[in-house]
Amino acid sequence: MRIKAEYLWLDGTEPTPHIRSKTKILDVQEGADLSEIEVPEWGFDGSSTNQAAGHSSDCILKPVFTCWDPLRNNGMNKHILVLNEVFQAKNVPHATNKRLKLREAVAKANGHEFWFGIEQEYTFFKDGRPLGFPINGVPEPQGKYYCGAGADKVYGREIVEEHLNACLAAGLSVCGINAEVMPGQWEFQVGAVGPLEAADHLIVARYLMDRIGEKYGVSVSLSPKPKEGDWNGAGAHTNFSTKAMREGQADFHHIAKKMEAKHQEHIAVYGAGNNLRLTGKHETCDIYTFRHGVSDRGASIRIPLHVHEAGRGYLEDRRPAANMNPYLVLSKIIETVAE
């Protein structure tokens, strides 16, 4: 039986990498389970993805995560998505391979048993403006759109529902969705799972959203500030916990203080253009300020009320931008908390 394997990887575009993909046909045994499918390494032209020069352009794709492809499966053949790390010749990781950094951070902090949940905000654009924005003028101020219902409040729900179904069919750890504060702005959540699983599933979920958006003629923006003016930006709030935190054996205020000491190091890898979002005016501290607090959605690190009362659970890092690289963000959190 022949199936389609869509190979995905992050390219070398700066400051924010793009997801690239191409299709390979594999011969597999009829009725093979996902774990039984052998996915080989493959190559690509790095000179076309900002990852190599033309005179030495071959790069290598090494599969790291495979799941069913919900966009191509038709009940007869089960096709797959294959997420990859990028390598150069002689088994050398490519400089753009940030997943390696997360693998190394996980290995060093293995005893802490980190879990992560990521809240991915994004904005639909059509004809150069956010979905739901009129051709002339502006919509009503933000307020009624968050978790709203009704054609005058919500735009793009059919895309969001199709994406949620696709993520579930693929077996991704997506656990929820909601409409956000600005028209055309939405969020999906991944986790809580281990670090590599959380980051890998987020990348694949982003890819599926881009592909489904193609069908509707809608682009998906991860810009931290997709629309100028009195509108919320778009973030990727990152919830995290260690085994000690989950078991009530950690001081949450002490952990927040450790993160405060490395604030600028974190901001440096939390997404390009984040200064346009972290202004202190829209549920955020400004980018130069660090604050933590209980139930404070204007803080850099929020201690959820139920966590504070129970003395166990997780913290929410509200600083990462929507366009953040999850491999960099998660590795930085692990390094700081486990240090």
Backbone hydrogen bonds, N-H to C=O, Kabsch-Sander energy under -0.5 kcal/mol:
donor,donor_aa,acceptor,acceptor_aa,energy
3,I,26,L,-2.6
5,A,24,K,-2.9
6,E,4,K,-0.6
6,E,80,I,-2.6
7,Y,5,A,-0.8
7,Y,22,K,-3.0
8,L,82,V,-3.4
9,W,20,R,-1.9
11,D,18,H,-2.6
12,G,49,T,-2.6
20,R,9,W,-3.1
20,R,18,H,-0.5
22,K,7,Y,-1.5
24,K,5,A,-2.6
26,L,3,I,-2.6
26,L,24,K,-0.5
28,V,1,M,-3.2
28,V,26,L,-0.6
32,A,29,Q,-2.0
36,E,33,D,-1.5
37,I,33,D,-0.6
37,I,34,L,-1.2
38,E,36,E,-0.6
39,V,37,I,-0.6
42,W,61,L,-1.8
44,F,59,C,-1.7
46,G,44,F,-1.1
46,G,57,S,-3.1
48,S,45,D,-1.6
49,T,46,G,-1.2
51,Q,46,G,-3.0
52,A,46,G,-1.2
53,A,56,S,-0.5
56,S,53,A,-1.4
57,S,54,G,-0.6
59,C,44,F,-2.1
60,I,87,F,-3.0
61,L,42,W,-3.9
62,K,60,I,-0.6
62,K,85,E,-2.7
64,V,83,L,-3.0
65,F,83,L,-1.5
67,C,81,L,-2.1
68,W,170,A,-0.6
69,D,79,H,-2.7
72,R,69,D,-0.8
73,N,69,D,-1.7
74,N,77,N,-1.1
79,H,77,N,-0.7
80,I,4,K,-2.4
81,L,67,C,-3.1
82,V,6,E,-3.1
83,L,65,F,-3.1
84,N,8,L,-1.9
85,E,62,K,-2.4
87,F,60,I,-2.6
88,Q,92,V,-3.8
91,N,88,Q,-0.6
92,V,88,Q,-0.5
92,V,89,A,-1.0
94,H,86,V,-2.2
97,N,94,H,-2.1
98,K,96,T,-1.7
100,L,97,N,-0.7
102,L,98,K,-1.3
103,R,99,R,-2.4
104,E,100,L,-2.3
105,A,101,K,-2.1
106,V,102,L,-2.6
107,A,103,R,-2.1
108,K,104,E,-1.9
109,A,105,A,-1.5
110,N,107,A,-0.8
112,H,109,A,-1.9
113,E,109,A,-0.5
113,E,110,N,-1.1
115,W,241,S,-2.4
116,F,193,V,-3.3
117,G,239,N,-2.4
118,I,190,V,-2.4
119,E,237,H,-2.8
120,Q,118,I,-0.9
120,Q,188,F,-2.6
121,E,119,E,-0.8
121,E,235,G,-2.2
122,Y,186,W,-2.3
123,T,221,S,-2.2
124,F,184,G,-3.0
125,F,219,S,-2.6
126,K,129,R,-2.7
129,R,126,K,-1.3
131,L,124,F,-2.4
133,F,130,P,-2.4
143,G,181,V,-0.6
144,K,141,P,-0.6
147,C,179,A,-1.7
148,G,145,Y,-2.2
153,K,150,G,-2.0
154,V,150,G,-2.3
159,I,156,G,-0.7
160,V,156,G,-2.0
161,E,157,R,-2.9
162,E,158,E,-1.7
163,H,159,I,-2.4
164,L,160,V,-2.5
165,N,161,E,-2.4
166,A,162,E,-2.1
167,C,163,H,-2.6
168,L,164,L,-2.2
169,A,165,N,-2.3
170,A,166,A,-1.8
171,G,167,C,-0.7
171,G,168,L,-0.8
172,L,167,C,-2.3
174,V,172,L,-0.7
175,C,189,Q,-2.5
176,G,189,Q,-0.8
178,N,187,E,-1.9
180,E,185,Q,-3.2
185,Q,182,M,-2.1
186,W,122,Y,-2.5
187,E,178,N,-1.7
188,F,120,Q,-2.0
189,Q,176,G,-2.3
190,V,118,I,-2.6
191,G,173,S,-2.5
192,A,116,F,-0.6
193,V,116,F,-2.2
198,A,194,G,-2.7
199,A,195,P,-2.3
200,D,196,L,-2.7
201,H,197,E,-2.6
202,L,198,A,-1.8
203,I,199,A,-2.1
204,V,200,D,-2.2
205,A,201,H,-2.4
206,R,202,L,-2.4
207,Y,203,I,-2.1
208,L,204,V,-2.4
209,M,205,A,-2.0
210,D,206,R,-2.2
211,R,207,Y,-2.5
212,I,208,L,-2.5
213,G,209,M,-2.3
214,E,210,D,-1.5
215,K,211,R,-1.0
216,Y,212,I,-1.0
216,Y,213,G,-0.5
217,G,213,G,-0.6
217,G,214,E,-1.1
218,V,213,G,-2.7
219,S,125,F,-2.4
221,S,123,T,-3.2
221,S,219,S,-0.6
231,W,229,G,-2.3
234,A,224,P,-2.1
236,A,320,P,-2.4
237,H,119,E,-0.6
238,T,317,D,-2.7
239,N,117,G,-3.3
239,N,237,H,-0.6
240,F,315,L,-2.4
241,S,115,W,-1.8
243,K,112,H,-2.9
246,R,242,T,-2.4
247,E,243,K,-1.6
248,G,245,M,-1.1
249,Q,244,A,-3.2
252,F,250,A,-0.8
255,I,251,D,-2.0
256,A,252,F,-2.2
257,K,253,H,-2.0
258,K,254,H,-1.9
259,M,255,I,-1.8
260,E,256,A,-2.0
261,A,257,K,-1.9
262,K,258,K,-0.6
262,K,259,M,-0.6
263,H,260,E,-1.6
266,H,262,K,-2.1
267,I,263,H,-2.7
268,A,264,Q,-1.8
269,V,266,H,-1.7
270,Y,267,I,-1.2
274,N,271,G,-1.1
276,L,273,G,-1.5
277,R,274,N,-1.0
278,L,274,N,-3.1
279,T,277,R,-1.9
280,G,285,C,-0.7
287,I,278,L,-1.8
289,T,286,D,-1.8
293,G,301,I,-1.7
295,S,303,I,-2.6
296,D,293,G,-0.8
297,R,295,S,-0.8
299,A,296,D,-1.2
300,S,291,R,-2.6
301,I,291,R,-1.7
302,R,316,E,-2.6
303,I,293,G,-2.7
307,V,304,P,-0.5
308,H,304,P,-2.4
309,E,305,L,-2.4
310,A,306,H,-1.8
311,G,307,V,-2.4
312,R,307,V,-0.8
313,G,245,M,-2.2
315,L,240,F,-2.2
316,E,302,R,-2.3
317,D,238,T,-2.8
317,D,315,L,-0.6
318,R,300,S,-2.8
318,R,316,E,-0.8
321,A,270,Y,-3.1
322,A,234,A,-2.1
324,M,321,A,-1.8
328,L,325,N,-0.8
329,V,325,N,-2.2
330,L,326,P,-2.5
331,S,327,Y,-1.3
332,K,328,L,-2.1
333,I,329,V,-2.2
334,I,330,L,-2.4
335,E,331,S,-2.5
336,T,332,K,-2.2
337,V,333,I,-2.7
338,A,334,I,-2.4
339,E,335,E,-0.8
